[in-house]
């Protein structure tokens, strides 16, 4: 998943840094 976030390089990266749990899944769904 870390690689995916790097590729997107957006707000998702910030959230990933926080190591969010359920929120992370929601963000992943928003990211194409």
Secondary structure by P-SEA (a helix, b strand, c coil): caaaaaaaccaaaaaaaaccaaaaaaaaaacc
